């Protein structure tokens, strides 16, 4: 799959663009719809699209920020709510959001993943990206 991980929580689109040197290409960050430019903080399910100088799409990546299950680029109590709803079968997460919710990358979304988010929120231990 073309998921991009390792993005630090709070990274903005412009900060990410500065980290890449592309010759004859352009890197643009889009919101999850793949159409609307994201000029703010990158969140889970955002799209990073690389185009050539003529605008032809060369590659698309889907962002995953572990712990950011709602796609706002932050780790908060709302992300725990999304995890809880998934665990209880009330509303299943899919794609990049399901990957982001499975913090320990084992066996899908479990209570331990909620513990990781809680520890991050409380400043006890940040989630490794």
C-alpha positions in Angstrom: 0.0 0.0 0.0 1.1 3.6 -0.6 0.8 4.8 3.0 3.3 7.4 4.3 4.2 7.2 8.0 6.8 8.9 10.1 5.3 12.3 9.9 5.6 14.1 13.3 2.3 15.3 14.9 1.8 18.9 14.1 3.8 19.0 10.9 2.4 21.5 8.4 2.2 21.0 4.6 4.8 23.7 4.0 7.2 22.1 6.5 6.8 18.7 4.8 7.4 20.3 1.4 10.6 21.8 2.6 12.0 18.4 3.6 11.9 17.1 0.0 14.0 18.1 -2.9 12.4 17.1 -6.2 13.7 17.9 -9.6 11.1 18.6 -12.2 8.4 17.6 -9.8 6.0 19.2 -7.4 4.8 17.9 -4.0 1.3 19.0 -2.9 -0.6 18.1 0.2 -4.3 17.6 -0.1 -7.0 16.9 2.4 -8.5 13.4 2.4 -10.7 14.3 -0.6 -7.6 14.5 -2.8 -8.8 17.7 -4.3 -8.7 20.5 -1.6 -5.2 21.8 -0.9 -4.1 21.5 2.7 -2.1 24.5 3.8 -2.3 23.7 7.5 -1.5 20.7 9.7 -1.1 17.3 8.0 -3.5 14.7 9.3 -4.2 11.0 8.8 -5.8 10.3 5.4 -4.4 13.5 3.8 -3.0 12.9 0.4 0.5 13.7 -0.8 0.5 13.9 -4.5 3.7 14.3 -6.7 3.2 15.7 -10.1 5.5 16.5 -13.0 5.8 20.0 -14.4 2.8 19.5 -16.7 0.6 18.6 -13.7 0.5 14.8 -14.5 0.2 12.8 -11.3 3.3 10.6 -10.8 2.6 9.2 -7.3 0.1 9.5 -4.5 0.7 8.7 -0.9 -1.9 8.5 2.0 -0.7 9.9 5.3 -0.9 7.9 8.5 -0.1 9.6 11.8 -0.4 7.0 14.5 -3.0 8.0 17.1 -4.7 10.5 14.8 -7.8 8.5 14.0 -10.0 11.4 13.1 -7.6 13.0 10.6 -7.1 16.4 12.2 -3.4 16.0 12.7 -3.6 16.0 16.5 -3.8 13.2 19.1 -6.7 13.9 21.5 -9.6 12.4 23.4 -11.7 12.4 20.1 -9.2 9.9 18.7 -9.9 7.6 21.7 -13.6 7.9 21.0 -13.1 6.7 17.4 -11.0 3.8 18.7 -13.7 2.9 21.3 -16.5 3.0 18.7 -14.5 0.7 16.5 -13.7 -1.8 19.3 -17.4 -1.8 20.3 -18.5 -2.3 16.7 -20.5 0.9 16.6 -18.5 2.5 13.8 -15.7 0.7 12.1 -12.6 2.5 11.0 -11.0 1.7 7.6 -8.0 2.5 5.5 -5.5 5.0 6.8 -7.7 5.8 9.9 -7.7 2.1 10.9 -4.0 1.9 10.5 -3.5 5.1 12.6 -5.7 3.6 15.4 -3.7 0.4 15.6 -0.8 2.0 17.5 1.1 -1.1 18.3 0.6 -2.5 14.8 -0.7 -5.9 16.1 -4.0 -7.6 15.6 -6.1 -4.5 14.8 -7.5 -2.0 17.1 -7.6 -3.1 20.8 -7.9 -1.5 24.2 -4.1 -1.3 24.4 -4.1 1.1 21.5 -6.4 3.4 23.5 -3.9 3.2 26.3 -1.2 4.4 24.0 -3.3 7.4 23.0 -4.1 8.2 26.6 -0.4 8.1 27.6 0.4 10.4 24.7 -2.3 12.9 25.7 -1.1 12.9 29.3 2.5 13.4 28.2 3.6 10.1 29.7 4.9 8.7 26.5 4.6 10.1 23.0 3.5 7.7 20.2 6.4 6.8 17.9 5.7 7.8 14.4 
